[in-house]
Amino acid sequence: MCGIVGVVGKPAKDIILSGLTNLEYRGYDSAGIYLNDLNGHEYLTKAVGRISNLKEKLTPDEEGLVGIGHTRWATHGKPTVDNAHPHFDETKRFYLVHNGVIENYAELKEKYLQGVKFHSDTDTEVVVQLIGKIARDKNLDGFSAFKEALKLVKGSYAFLLVDNTEPDHVFIAKNKSPMMLGIGDGFNIIASDAISVLDQTKTFVDLQDGDVGDITKDSYVIETIDGKKVDREPHVLNIDPNAASKGTYEFYMLKEIDEQPGVMRHISQDYLDDNNSTKVDPKIAAAVAESDRIYILAAGTSYRAGLVGKHLFEKYADIPVEVGLASEFGYHFPKLSKKPFFIFLTQSGETADSRVVLKQVNERHLPSLTMTNVEGSTLSREATYTMLLKAGPEIAVASTKAYTAQIAVQAVLAKAVGEKKNIQIAKDFDLKHQLALAAVGMQQLVDGKEKIDELAKKYLANTRNAFYIGRGIDYAVALEGALKLKEVSYIQTEGFAAAELKHGTIALIEKGTPVIALINDPATADLTRGNIREVESRGANVMVFAAKEFAQVGDDVVLPEIDYYLSPLLTIVPAQLLAYYASKNKGLDVDKPRNLAKSVTVE
Ligand code: F6R
């Protein structure tokens, strides 16, 4: 959440505005920019709401060869112009943008900043005021004052600082919040996500926690807070810039739903050979195979992908699995098995809740794997092993293709571990064929999107609530279908194990309540039909998504053929489309649902 972009050595305004626009998907409620033309003029502009509001406030002559910009998602203080970044110190020498949360801001204010005049309610202003105070009291240059202040600051941050007494530098610091340094020819760029500035450079330096830096147009010096130099080598990032553009789509969410067949093919090509054997780092397969229990930790949609992963690992790798919400697990570690192995599922690789668990896993010297879509992300760097999801940039806040990629990559690992353990069903599991079926089936389902649009119009246009029901693996998909629908359409939707409804929640079913029933599970298909009759007789409008072999006349979506354990790859597609159309038909901003952020870097 929040986005930062800084530029040194090139007209900065448009690069920053375009970078911030590319970061819009992370969620924000205000934006601001500081520009310095290196000729004695500086401009600070802030606006509440969209970046377009900020653009309207900027006059054409406001330009700079150095600049820092920010989109803010309110944590401390309301979304107002005063609370928007950049913040400045009392003497207006230092300008700071910040992504993250300062935990000890109240203490810092009380201890060091008595009598200082504040203009905002933010934790960030405390830091810039502290830098200013230290520079004044100790007569320090900007970079030294910055490092002195950082020694006192506790919390997560990606900071960009400009000192207008040496305006041709941007000083940076990173701890637990994402930040990349982009290297240009005669200029440098700093951003919270490389995707936002790919039109400027493809060469990046991955910054790590504890790094502070002094960036000019043709140099960068990275050191620790204590001033020890650290080497950070640049590398070329292999991302197609078009992958991050919307093309002809109105919304990224639909583009990303449509991309899922391609993602399945990509995963199949990269993780399976022509003989259907897995191409997984043998060290990872061996480490998981040695474990007596897998713990999958994640949040939100990734957690729901983990619930599907449990079925896959237990079936094909024959290892018991516990799936945990990272935010709960981190503070209530259960009694662990003797040889645990931890898997972190995280699209962004930055989720603070998951990081809390990983930190403790590392303190206990336990093996771990991050499955993520973002190469070089924090959780990827901090875990023992990484497997990439290969889904391509996911921009819409609501996760779609990363969810199906998480399921497919878990299937790959489950098979790899089963092969390592010489389990026959794992060796026989024709994943290459199954992922091909998934790609073809997904294509068929996205091609039928008009039918789903009609369902959304017919059943979801005026409802306040809805239910998803399913049993077995369909229960996991019901939870994800419900999350998708509620987060983008604001229809209160709950996912239920189908039989559980009658133990209380059925009281909420009334005439016209939409209920989406999922049927793939051979063991319970008939029973779920019984649950459908129960809600229908109370007036529910039931939509049925059923596997071909269990489908009946009148079902709304017939799901193409696939292995039961991979059925979520197909079942979720009409559910994603239903959420998309319910939101779009209400005229909502599908890609940026209210109150949500793409990468949740606060606990
Ligand atoms: C919902 C959604 C979120 C994320 C959750 C975890 O569509 O995207 O629920 O799944 O915030 O994020 P990651 O996967 O980045 O750890």
Boltz pocket constraint, residues with backbone or C-beta under 6 A from the ligand:
constraints:
  - pocket:
      binder: B
      contacts: [[A, 298], [A, 299], [A, 300], [A, 301], [A, 302], [A, 303], [A, 345], [A, 346], [A, 347], [A, 348], [A, 349], [A, 350], [A, 351], [A, 354], [A, 397], [A, 398], [A, 399], [A, 400], [A, 484], [A, 487], [A, 597], [A, 598], [A, 599], [A, 600]]
      max_distance: 6.0
